[in-house]
Amino acid sequence: MSAVRPPLRAVVFDLFDTLVDLRMEDIGPILHKGRRVAGTAPALHAAIVRSLPGVDFDRFADALSSVDREFRESRYARGLELPTVERFSTLIGRLGTQGEGLPAAHAEELAEELTQVHMAALRAQVGVLSHHPDLLASLRARVPLALCSNFSHSETALRVLRESDLHQHLDVLVVSDAAGFRKPRPEIFRAVLEALGTAPEETLHVGDNLAADVGGAAAIGMRTAWVTRRVADPERRLREHEGPAPDHQIHDLTELAAFLP
């Protein structure tokens, strides 16, 4: 006989494609010389050439691809977050190695400018679901709510929550940019649980990513709900998933109310 699970005492949400939609398909990536580069690359390059006019797009794209490849191996493969401003600081340093270096203060300002350009483009792709603020308010009347998001710029994540009218309904906010770890690493989930003061088995994590959200949360004993609103071909994704199956599969967050005491 299987053990009876305790009642749920808290719900934790992923941010993008869970609480809000992020329509990245509308901004790329783009192809350059047969290689995929970020859809924000033209706007980033335009900002760079104002300070480094000798950097053409080919050189910029090559440097950006090189930096991203190195960080994929040194950070993302280990579940460590890369703050956006650090990514761009490294890019500026790489471009400045060919005799076009900037004073440290100017390089820092440029890295922040690139971060703002990139994040503004991402915010423009956010889709707000009009029923979510009232839904979160009703769920929060029953249990505490938290955010656990993989995102490289906490300021933008919090701005998205405020502009979506969701911020005030969340008791705990954990973003990987500040935590240092990315889902599915257990450290980021444990940070949320510690802030909530709940045990894993009495906490439900809700997200759209089977590996990061479902696999990561289940690995430390949390209960899981996989939201498929933005998932193409959920049946195929589930067949290909090598980790634990979600406890619940939902299309809309309104279905969560049935799981709460």
C-alpha atoms as a printed R data frame, in Angstrom:
    type eleno elety resid chain resno      x      y       z
1   ATOM     1    CA   MET     A     1  0.000  0.000   0.000
2   ATOM     2    CA   SER     A     2  1.374  3.389  -0.962
3   ATOM     3    CA   ALA     A     3  1.858  5.996   1.758
4   ATOM     4    CA   VAL     A     4 -0.777  8.695   2.049
5   ATOM     5    CA   ARG     A     5  0.672 12.044   1.087
6   ATOM     6    CA   PRO     A     6  0.189 15.025   3.391
7   ATOM     7    CA   PRO     A     7 -2.009 17.900   2.240
8   ATOM     8    CA   LEU     A     8 -0.341 20.522   0.100
9   ATOM     9    CA   ARG     A     9  0.808 23.526   2.095
10  ATOM    10    CA   ALA     A    10  2.360 25.652  -0.685
11  ATOM    11    CA   VAL     A    11  2.565 26.040  -4.465
12  ATOM    12    CA   VAL     A    12  5.704 27.119  -6.335
13  ATOM    13    CA   PHE     A    13  5.537 28.467  -9.893
14  ATOM    14    CA   ASP     A    14  7.988 28.739 -12.750
15  ATOM    15    CA   LEU     A    15  7.754 32.142 -14.459
16  ATOM    16    CA   PHE     A    16  8.034 32.001 -18.246
17  ATOM    17    CA   ASP     A    17  5.494 29.881 -20.121
18  ATOM    18    CA   THR     A    18  3.875 29.150 -16.765
19  ATOM    19    CA   LEU     A    19  2.784 32.378 -15.073
20  ATOM    20    CA   VAL     A    20  3.354 34.432 -18.234
21  ATOM    21    CA   ASP     A    21  4.107 33.476 -21.828
22  ATOM    22    CA   LEU     A    22  7.429 34.287 -23.481
23  ATOM    23    CA   ARG     A    23  7.029 34.264 -27.266
24  ATOM    24    CA   MET     A    24 10.692 33.934 -28.226
25  ATOM    25    CA   GLU     A    25  9.687 32.505 -31.594
26  ATOM    26    CA   ASP     A    26  8.829 36.054 -32.654
27  ATOM    27    CA   ILE     A    27 12.434 37.331 -32.339
28  ATOM    28    CA   GLY     A    28 14.652 34.603 -33.654
29  ATOM    29    CA   PRO     A    29 17.146 33.164 -33.531
30  ATOM    30    CA   ILE     A    30 18.439 34.436 -36.867
31  ATOM    31    CA   LEU     A    31 20.846 32.795 -39.287
32  ATOM    32    CA   HIS     A    32 24.226 34.402 -39.908
33  ATOM    33    CA   LYS     A    33 26.773 32.662 -42.132
34  ATOM    34    CA   GLY     A    34 24.910 29.408 -41.617
35  ATOM    35    CA   ARG     A    35 25.017 29.777 -37.843
36  ATOM    36    CA   ARG     A    36 22.163 30.581 -35.465
37  ATOM    37    CA   VAL     A    37 22.648 33.727 -33.393
38  ATOM    38    CA   ALA     A    38 20.312 35.443 -30.943
39  ATOM    39    CA   GLY     A    39 17.453 37.392 -32.459
40  ATOM    40    CA   THR     A    40 18.548 40.394 -30.405
41  ATOM    41    CA   ALA     A    41 22.007 40.356 -32.052
42  ATOM    42    CA   PRO     A    42 21.393 43.251 -34.519
43  ATOM    43    CA   ALA     A    43 20.231 45.564 -31.715
44  ATOM    44    CA   LEU     A    44 23.154 44.504 -29.506
45  ATOM    45    CA   HIS     A    45 25.630 45.118 -32.310
46  ATOM    46    CA   ALA     A    46 24.167 48.560 -32.974
47  ATOM    47    CA   ALA     A    47 24.779 49.459 -29.322
48  ATOM    48    CA   ILE     A    48 28.335 48.097 -29.393
49  ATOM    49    CA   VAL     A    49 29.475 50.016 -32.473
50  ATOM    50    CA   ARG     A    50 28.627 53.300 -30.801
51  ATOM    51    CA   SER     A    51 31.511 52.565 -28.417
52  ATOM    52    CA   LEU     A    52 33.602 50.210 -30.550
53  ATOM    53    CA   PRO     A    53 33.050 51.464 -34.124
54  ATOM    54    CA   GLY     A    54 35.604 49.068 -35.597
55  ATOM    55    CA   VAL     A    55 33.625 45.967 -34.633
56  ATOM    56    CA   ASP     A    56 31.688 44.729 -37.661
57  ATOM    57    CA   PHE     A    57 28.786 42.304 -37.336
58  ATOM    58    CA   ASP     A    58 30.827 39.237 -38.327
59  ATOM    59    CA   ARG     A    59 33.355 39.856 -35.608
60  ATOM    60    CA   PHE     A    60 30.627 40.595 -33.076
61  ATOM    61    CA   ALA     A    61 28.659 37.436 -33.955
62  ATOM    62    CA   ASP     A    62 31.790 35.276 -33.805
63  ATOM    63    CA   ALA     A    63 32.717 36.655 -30.386
64  ATOM    64    CA   LEU     A    64 29.191 36.256 -29.022
65  ATOM    65    CA   SER     A    65 28.999 32.653 -30.229
66  ATOM    66    CA   SER     A    66 32.383 31.905 -28.693
67  ATOM    67    CA   VAL     A    67 31.440 33.417 -25.341
68  ATOM    68    CA   ASP     A    68 28.109 31.591 -25.258
69  ATOM    69    CA   ARG     A    69 29.744 28.272 -26.162
70  ATOM    70    CA   GLU     A    70 32.282 28.624 -23.372
71  ATOM    71    CA   PHE     A    71 29.657 29.533 -20.798
72  ATOM    72    CA   ARG     A    72 27.433 26.638 -21.845
73  ATOM    73    CA   GLU     A    73 30.268 24.337 -20.847
74  ATOM    74    CA   SER     A    74 31.488 26.171 -17.746
75  ATOM    75    CA   ARG     A    75 28.136 27.278 -16.290
76  ATOM    76    CA   TYR     A    76 24.981 25.875 -17.835
77  ATOM    77    CA   ALA     A    77 26.250 22.300 -18.078
78  ATOM    78    CA   ARG     A    78 26.862 22.452 -14.322
79  ATOM    79    CA   GLY     A    79 23.531 24.079 -13.486
80  ATOM    80    CA   LEU     A    80 25.105 27.434 -12.631
81  ATOM    81    CA   GLU     A    81 23.472 30.689 -13.669
82  ATOM    82    CA   LEU     A    82 25.204 33.259 -15.855
83  ATOM    83    CA   PRO     A    83 23.992 36.800 -15.104
84  ATOM    84    CA   THR     A    84 23.315 38.659 -18.327
85  ATOM    85    CA   VAL     A    85 25.573 41.555 -17.398
86  ATOM    86    CA   GLU     A    86 28.482 39.134 -16.861
87  ATOM    87    CA   ARG     A    87 27.838 37.560 -20.257
88  ATOM    88    CA   PHE     A    88 28.056 40.943 -21.936
89  ATOM    89    CA   SER     A    89 31.041 42.087 -19.855
90  ATOM    90    CA   THR     A    90 32.900 39.009 -21.094
91  ATOM    91    CA   LEU     A    91 31.841 39.760 -24.669
92  ATOM    92    CA   ILE     A    92 33.095 43.359 -24.430
93  ATOM    93    CA   GLY     A    93 36.404 42.142 -23.035
94  ATOM    94    CA   ARG     A    94 36.725 39.667 -25.887
95  ATOM    95    CA   LEU     A    95 36.049 42.347 -28.501
96  ATOM    96    CA   GLY     A    96 38.485 44.716 -26.829
97  ATOM    97    CA   THR     A    97 41.453 42.357 -27.070
98  ATOM    98    CA   GLN     A    98 42.243 43.598 -30.581
99  ATOM    99    CA   GLY     A    99 43.441 47.058 -29.608
100 ATOM   100    CA   GLU     A   100 40.008 48.570 -29.050
101 ATOM   101    CA   GLY     A   101 39.699 48.149 -25.313
102 ATOM   102    CA   LEU     A   102 37.502 50.521 -23.319
103 ATOM   103    CA   PRO     A   103 38.232 52.132 -19.947
104 ATOM   104    CA   ALA     A   104 36.815 49.967 -17.170
105 ATOM   105    CA   ALA     A   105 34.032 52.396 -16.290
106 ATOM   106    CA   HIS     A   106 32.952 52.709 -19.920
107 ATOM   107    CA   ALA     A   107 33.041 48.930 -20.398
108 ATOM   108    CA   GLU     A   108 30.822 48.527 -17.341
109 ATOM   109    CA   GLU     A   109 28.349 51.083 -18.680
110 ATOM   110    CA   LEU     A   110 28.280 49.347 -22.060
111 ATOM   111    CA   ALA     A   111 27.625 45.951 -20.465
112 ATOM   112    CA   GLU     A   112 24.680 47.456 -18.606
113 ATOM   113    CA   GLU     A   113 23.407 49.098 -21.807
114 ATOM   114    CA   LEU     A   114 23.560 45.770 -23.669
115 ATOM   115    CA   THR     A   115 21.716 44.105 -20.790
116 ATOM   116    CA   GLN     A   116 18.943 46.690 -20.977
117 ATOM   117    CA   VAL     A   117 18.689 46.360 -24.794
118 ATOM   118    CA   HIS     A   118 18.453 42.586 -24.560
119 ATOM   119    CA   MET     A   119 15.969 42.587 -21.695
120 ATOM   120    CA   ALA     A   120 13.745 45.187 -23.321
121 ATOM   121    CA   ALA     A   121 13.474 42.921 -26.364
122 ATOM   122    CA   LEU     A   122 12.536 39.963 -24.157
123 ATOM   123    CA   ARG     A   123  9.953 41.950 -22.192
124 ATOM   124    CA   ALA     A   124  8.306 42.936 -25.471
125 ATOM   125    CA   GLN     A   125  7.622 39.237 -26.106
126 ATOM   126    CA   VAL     A   126  5.898 38.595 -22.779
127 ATOM   127    CA   GLY     A   127  2.251 37.653 -23.029
128 ATOM   128    CA   VAL     A   128  0.101 38.233 -19.949
129 ATOM   129    CA   LEU     A   129 -2.812 35.920 -19.207
130 ATOM   130    CA   SER     A   130 -5.623 38.129 -17.948
131 ATOM   131    CA   HIS     A   131 -7.121 35.554 -15.577
132 ATOM   132    CA   HIS     A   132 -3.877 34.804 -13.718
133 ATOM   133    CA   PRO     A   133 -3.923 37.675 -11.165
134 ATOM   134    CA   ASP     A   134 -7.364 36.706  -9.852
135 ATOM   135    CA   LEU     A   135 -6.432 33.034  -9.989
136 ATOM   136    CA   LEU     A   136 -3.297 33.560  -7.908
137 ATOM   137    CA   ALA     A   137 -5.258 35.661  -5.441
138 ATOM   138    CA   SER     A   138 -7.753 32.838  -4.955
139 ATOM   139    CA   LEU     A   139 -5.005 30.205  -4.597
140 ATOM   140    CA   ARG     A   140 -3.090 32.362  -2.127
141 ATOM   141    CA   ALA     A   141 -6.170 32.537   0.070
142 ATOM   142    CA   ARG     A   142 -5.661 28.782   0.569
143 ATOM   143    CA   VAL     A   143 -1.850 28.320   0.611
144 ATOM   144    CA   PRO     A   144  1.297 30.451   0.297
145 ATOM   145    CA   LEU     A   145  2.641 30.902  -3.246
146 ATOM   146    CA   ALA     A   146  6.229 31.208  -4.478
147 ATOM   147    CA   LEU     A   147  8.244 31.768  -7.634
148 ATOM   148    CA   CYS     A   148 11.229 29.645  -8.692
149 ATOM   149    CA   SER     A   149 12.550 30.858 -12.039
150 ATOM   150    CA   ASN     A   150 15.565 30.214 -14.232
151 ATOM   151    CA   PHE     A   151 16.373 33.694 -15.489
152 ATOM   152    CA   SER     A   152 19.586 35.640 -15.866
153 ATOM   153    CA   HIS     A   153 18.364 39.090 -14.800
154 ATOM   154    CA   SER     A   154 16.367 39.303 -11.582
155 ATOM   155    CA   GLU     A   155 15.406 42.947 -12.150
156 ATOM   156    CA   THR     A   156 13.616 42.028 -15.382
157 ATOM   157    CA   ALA     A   157 11.889 39.009 -13.834
158 ATOM   158    CA   LEU     A   158 10.530 41.189 -11.045
159 ATOM   159    CA   ARG     A   159  9.473 43.886 -13.505
160 ATOM   160    CA   VAL     A   160  7.563 41.277 -15.538
161 ATOM   161    CA   LEU     A   161  5.768 40.156 -12.375
162 ATOM   162    CA   ARG     A   162  4.834 43.730 -11.469
163 ATOM   163    CA   GLU     A   163  3.648 44.595 -14.975
164 ATOM   164    CA   SER     A   164  1.607 41.370 -15.063
165 ATOM   165    CA   ASP     A   165 -0.073 42.247 -11.740
166 ATOM   166    CA   LEU     A   166  1.265 39.020 -10.191
167 ATOM   167    CA   HIS     A   167  3.961 40.246  -7.815
168 ATOM   168    CA   GLN     A   168  1.686 40.972  -4.855
169 ATOM   169    CA   HIS     A   169  0.290 37.415  -4.870
170 ATOM   170    CA   LEU     A   170  3.659 35.710  -4.353
171 ATOM   171    CA   ASP     A   171  5.103 35.262  -0.874
172 ATOM   172    CA   VAL     A   172  8.569 34.074  -1.928
173 ATOM   173    CA   LEU     A   173 10.621 34.997  -5.014
174 ATOM   174    CA   VAL     A   174 13.702 32.990  -6.015
175 ATOM   175    CA   VAL     A   175 15.385 33.773  -9.346
176 ATOM   176    CA   SER     A   176 18.463 31.887 -10.515
177 ATOM   177    CA   ASP     A   177 20.314 35.133 -11.250
178 ATOM   178    CA   ALA     A   178 20.358 35.856  -7.518
179 ATOM   179    CA   ALA     A   179 20.460 32.244  -6.291
180 ATOM   180    CA   GLY     A   180 23.438 31.322  -8.491
181 ATOM   181    CA   PHE     A   181 21.951 27.931  -9.361
182 ATOM   182    CA   ARG     A   182 19.556 26.914 -12.123
183 ATOM   183    CA   LYS     A   183 16.846 24.304 -12.066
184 ATOM   184    CA   PRO     A   184 17.130 21.304 -11.969
185 ATOM   185    CA   ARG     A   185 19.880 21.843  -9.374
186 ATOM   186    CA   PRO     A   186 18.485 21.001  -5.926
187 ATOM   187    CA   GLU     A   187 19.940 24.139  -4.322
188 ATOM   188    CA   ILE     A   188 17.443 26.485  -5.962
189 ATOM   189    CA   PHE     A   189 14.465 24.358  -4.928
190 ATOM   190    CA   ARG     A   190 15.807 24.087  -1.381
191 ATOM   191    CA   ALA     A   191 16.111 27.869  -1.219
192 ATOM   192    CA   VAL     A   192 12.398 28.155  -2.019
193 ATOM   193    CA   LEU     A   193 11.420 25.479   0.501
194 ATOM   194    CA   GLU     A   194 13.492 27.111   3.233
195 ATOM   195    CA   ALA     A   195 11.873 30.490   2.583
196 ATOM   196    CA   LEU     A   196  8.399 28.929   2.594
197 ATOM   197    CA   GLY     A   197  9.093 26.775   5.642
198 ATOM   198    CA   THR     A   198  7.494 23.722   4.023
199 ATOM   199    CA   ALA     A   199  8.654 20.167   3.438
200 ATOM   200    CA   PRO     A   200  9.165 18.924  -0.138
201 ATOM   201    CA   GLU     A   201  6.328 16.396   0.008
202 ATOM   202    CA   GLU     A   202  3.816 19.084   0.993
203 ATOM   203    CA   THR     A   203  4.902 21.533  -1.721
204 ATOM   204    CA   LEU     A   204  3.762 21.504  -5.364
205 ATOM   205    CA   HIS     A   205  6.060 22.853  -8.081
206 ATOM   206    CA   VAL     A   206  4.368 23.967 -11.314
207 ATOM   207    CA   GLY     A   207  6.295 24.479 -14.561
208 ATOM   208    CA   ASP     A   208  6.446 23.841 -18.280
209 ATOM   209    CA   ASN     A   209  9.850 22.133 -18.522
210 ATOM   210    CA   LEU     A   210  9.945 18.387 -17.883
211 ATOM   211    CA   ALA     A   211 13.665 18.239 -17.123
212 ATOM   212    CA   ALA     A   212 14.104 21.435 -15.125
213 ATOM   213    CA   ASP     A   213 10.738 21.759 -13.400
214 ATOM   214    CA   VAL     A   214  9.387 18.231 -13.099
215 ATOM   215    CA   GLY     A   215 12.664 16.337 -12.892
216 ATOM   216    CA   GLY     A   216 14.397 18.829 -10.616
217 ATOM   217    CA   ALA     A   217 11.532 19.217  -8.162
218 ATOM   218    CA   ALA     A   218 10.734 15.495  -8.046
219 ATOM   219    CA   ALA     A   219 14.394 14.688  -7.333
220 ATOM   220    CA   ILE     A   220 14.153 16.338  -3.913
221 ATOM   221    CA   GLY     A   221 10.703 14.964  -3.135
222 ATOM   222    CA   MET     A   222  8.458 17.827  -4.242
223 ATOM   223    CA   ARG     A   223  5.170 17.118  -5.957
224 ATOM   224    CA   THR     A   224  4.917 18.320  -9.559
225 ATOM   225    CA   ALA     A   225  2.435 19.697 -12.071
226 ATOM   226    CA   TRP     A   226  3.439 20.004 -15.712
227 ATOM   227    CA   VAL     A   227  1.653 22.840 -17.510
228 ATOM   228    CA   THR     A   228  1.419 22.216 -21.258
229 ATOM   229    CA   ARG     A   229 -0.204 25.467 -22.456
230 ATOM   230    CA   ARG     A   230  2.948 26.365 -24.425
231 ATOM   231    CA   VAL     A   231  4.303 22.848 -25.007
232 ATOM   232    CA   ALA     A   232  4.234 21.553 -28.572
233 ATOM   233    CA   ASP     A   233  3.094 17.904 -28.764
234 ATOM   234    CA   PRO     A   234  2.972 17.074 -25.036
235 ATOM   235    CA   GLU     A   235  2.458 13.365 -25.680
236 ATOM   236    CA   ARG     A   236  5.709 13.122 -27.634
237 ATOM   237    CA   ARG     A   237  7.595 15.190 -25.048
238 ATOM   238    CA   LEU     A   238  6.382 12.905 -22.296
239 ATOM   239    CA   ARG     A   239  7.396  9.778 -24.226
240 ATOM   240    CA   GLU     A   240 10.889 11.200 -24.762
241 ATOM   241    CA   HIS     A   241 11.288 12.370 -21.160
242 ATOM   242    CA   GLU     A   242 13.740 10.142 -19.278
243 ATOM   243    CA   GLY     A   243 12.984 11.440 -15.795
244 ATOM   244    CA   PRO     A   244 10.029 10.965 -13.463
245 ATOM   245    CA   ALA     A   245  6.563 11.612 -14.816
246 ATOM   246    CA   PRO     A   246  4.713 14.623 -13.408
247 ATOM   247    CA   ASP     A   247  2.181 13.989 -10.671
248 ATOM   248    CA   HIS     A   248 -0.272 16.126 -12.613
249 ATOM   249    CA   GLN     A   249 -0.489 17.270 -16.234
250 ATOM   250    CA   ILE     A   250 -2.528 20.434 -16.751
251 ATOM   251    CA   HIS     A   251 -3.221 22.799 -19.598
252 ATOM   252    CA   ASP     A   252 -4.335 25.805 -17.553
253 ATOM   253    CA   LEU     A   253 -3.416 26.950 -14.059
254 ATOM   254    CA   THR     A   254 -7.093 27.022 -13.096
255 ATOM   255    CA   GLU     A   255 -6.825 23.222 -12.762
256 ATOM   256    CA   LEU     A   256 -4.566 23.616  -9.712
257 ATOM   257    CA   ALA     A   257 -7.463 24.481  -7.414
258 ATOM   258    CA   ALA     A   258 -8.567 20.836  -7.436
259 ATOM   259    CA   PHE     A   259 -5.294 19.732  -5.818
260 ATOM   260    CA   LEU     A   260 -5.402 22.078  -2.830
261 ATOM   261    CA   PRO     A   261 -7.010 21.457   0.549
